[in-house]
C-alpha cells in the first residue's frame, strides 16, 4: 500500500519539476545575452526591436562574420507558451522555403527556457518606416513617385506570400511592419508563428496595430489563406489612400467595422485602383 501511494506522488513531483524547468529565465537572459556563445556560435551585437511577443537582436555568426536576426519569444502565459512551443515544431516547414521575398528562417532553439528563432538579417527598415517617411498614415495620399516605390514593395510582399500559400502555409499577421526592406528588395517576415498570434487575440493592443489589418474571422480562429489576402487588401488601401479603411476607439470597434462597414474610396483613386 505504501509503495502504491508513493508512485503517483513521485510522478506528480516529476511533472512539477519539468514545469519548473521550462519556465523562462529572463534574469539570466539579461545577464548573459551579450556574452559570445550565449547562443552557440553567435555573438549578439545590438537590439533591433521588440514588441508584445518578443525581442529581436542582431547577431553575428562568429565563424563567418555574417549577420543574422534572432527573435526571442516572450510568452510567459502558460497556455500560450505551450501553443508556441508546439508551433515551433512546425517551423521546419517554413524554413524549407527559399524565396527572395521572404525572410528565411535559419534555425530555432531554446536558451534559459526562452524559445528563439534565427532568421536572415533583412535590414532594419520596414514598409511601415517607408510609409511614415512618406507621411502615409496621416491621411495624405502618396505622390506618384512615392506610390511607385510603395506599390513595388507591396508586389514583392505578394510574391513572398504566394510562396507560402503554394505550400499550404498561412502567415496570419500581414502588416507593413512585417515587410522588411533592404537593397531595393522587400521581404515578408514574422511568419511561422501563427499560434503566437491567434492564441493571443484577446490581449491585443491597438498600439500593436494588428486589428487594423485583421480579417474578422480571425477572432473565431477560422482563418485561412483568404485571411492573408484580406490583410493584403487593407495594406494596399493604406498605401494608396494614406490611411487604413477603418479606425475606432477600441480594437473591437475596428473589427466590427471590418465585419459590417464598406470602405470609402477616395476620389484620387484611378479606375484600376478602385477596381482592385
Secondary structure, DSSP 8 states (H G I E B T S, - for coil): -HHHHHHHHHHHHHHHHHHHHTS--HHHHHHHTTSTTSSTTEEEEEEEEEETTEEEEEEEETTTTEEEEEEEE---SHHHHHHHHHHHTTHHHHHT---TTB--EEEEEEETTEEEEEEE---SEEHHHHHHHTTTTTT----HHHHHHHHHHHHHHHHHHHHHHTTT-------GGGEEEETTEEEE-S-S-HHHHHTTGGG--GGG-GGGT--GGGGGT---HHHHHHHHHHHHHHHHHSS-S---SSHHHHHHHHHH------TTS-HHHHH-
